[in-house]
Amino acid sequence: MDVVFRNQRDEVFPELPEPPNPPNRLTEKIADSYLTGLENYILAIGTQIRNIQEMEIKAMTHLTQQLVTKQKGKTKKDSEEEARLEFQNTIQSLRKRRREYRLMERDALNERIKYLDSMMQQKQEQEYLRYKLFRLKAIPETTPNYTEAGFIDLSSIFIIAFQIAFIILVGTCVDYRDDPLYNNGEPNRIDDWYTFYTHIAIMIFFAWGFSGVWLRKYGFSAVVFYFFVACEAMEWSFLGNGFFFDASWQNYPKVELVMGNLVQATFCATSMVVALGAVLGKIGFYAGELLFFVLFGTLVWCVNYFINIMALKAVDNGGAMTVHLFGAMYGVGATIFLSSYWDKKKETDLRSDKHHDLSSNYTSDVMALMGTIFLWVTFPSWNAALAPDTTQHRVVINTFLGIASSCVVGFVLSRVFRRKAFDMRDIQTVTYVGLLFYTFR
């Protein structure tokens, strides 16, 4: 039977049995003597309560044995009545002790919560005071202590090796195709391939890059990592898609270098930057973490694209399945994997859901708003790039209508329900909803 966890402030808390111990103790990550004493005290009380529960089980077992065994010189009714009275007295005594311990545990848990809240508030006040002193030029600007990397680290070696392999593959397996139809597109398209490529590249590097800057601590990492991941994904997805196209046609000429293939490569890059947004702050550049993240994701993306589009002949012009859904699921899987590793290695304080690094400030919100505006402007080209030639104008118009209407309603709802100025996260959310509305249609 599953154990139901309740708030320790609940009135029925003393009557409940002892739940299992939490999987992680904060004293393993926070060096504080008072907090250590509190957690040891809570652990000792829990041990006492579990001992009382074992005594209750023994008393119940003893009662069962007495009811089965007939005592000499007494009738069955008298022996059963005596056994029940003894059992009731024992259970009442044990449950009274257990209630006392549970009350002590409740007080200790409440004290632990108050102490953690006070530690969090004290840390925020110290940071705010340090910021005010810095603005008054009373203290010098503090620079973070980064671990200085060596001349060539493991990640650099991997990147150089893969770049050499990429140059060799391009030199031996890639050839240009001077065909206006594959480089400019059909005559009845609303624009040529290069224009679509330019718009989507701006969306990747500017829109998605600056949209991830809303995290106050990982703004620089967001822009740089998005830049690196997009470049790597576009390189290898161009080759991967080319090889899979040749396999689907059952002939193996050289991979053709045309503008249409570059646009498809940007779709893979978009999927990777969508997945990267889920692991910002958890993934690093050194030790090849980011390189493995993008190369493995690109390989799986190419396989997924080949199965859905080439083998199953699915229609996914806006990338709902192969880009957005794949990027979201890949990001969630990478987050679960990295979180299980990061919890053992990184020293995080207090509670992760209230960590100050997971918040924004004025500057990060402004940069994120710029990214959202870039996304608003360039996303119609994204939806129309791979659409059939005679329907591209409808795709652009429908995407524009979805974006505009969702943003207007989002501004109104944010103002009404927040009861203050517009919330940046609300505006970003409704913009993404409008952008993806026609994609998933």
HELIX and SHEET records of a PDB file:
HELIX    1   1 PHE A   13  GLU A   15  5                                   3    
HELIX    2   2 LEU A   26  GLU A   28  5                                   3    
HELIX    3   3 SER A   33  VAL A   68  1                                  36    
HELIX    4   4 LYS A   76  ARG A  135  1                                  60    
HELIX    5   5 LEU A  154  CYS A  173  1                                  20    
HELIX    6   6 PRO A  180  ASN A  184  1                                   5    
HELIX    7   7 TRP A  193  ILE A  202  1                                  10    
HELIX    8   8 MET A  203  TRP A  208  3                                   6    
HELIX    9   9 GLY A  209  SER A  211  1                                   3    
HELIX   10  10 GLY A  212  TRP A  214  5                                   3    
HELIX   11  11 GLY A  219  TRP A  249  1                                  31    
HELIX   12  12 MET A  259  LEU A  276  1                                  18    
HELIX   13  13 TYR A  286  GLY A  288  5                                   3    
HELIX   14  14 GLU A  289  TYR A  305  1                                  17    
HELIX   15  15 PHE A  306  ALA A  311  3                                   6    
HELIX   16  16 ALA A  320  LEU A  325  3                                   6    
HELIX   17  17 PHE A  326  LYS A  345  1                                  20    
HELIX   18  18 SER A  352  LYS A  354  5                                   3    
HELIX   19  19 HIS A  356  LEU A  358  5                                   3    
HELIX   20  20 TYR A  362  ALA A  385  1                                  24    
HELIX   21  21 ASP A  389  THR A  391  5                                   3    
HELIX   22  22 GLN A  392  ARG A  418  1                                  27    
HELIX   23  23 MET A  424  THR A  439  1                                  16    
SHEET    1   A 2 VAL A 174  TYR A 176  0                                        
SHEET    2   A 2 VAL A 255  LEU A 257  1                                        
END                                                                             
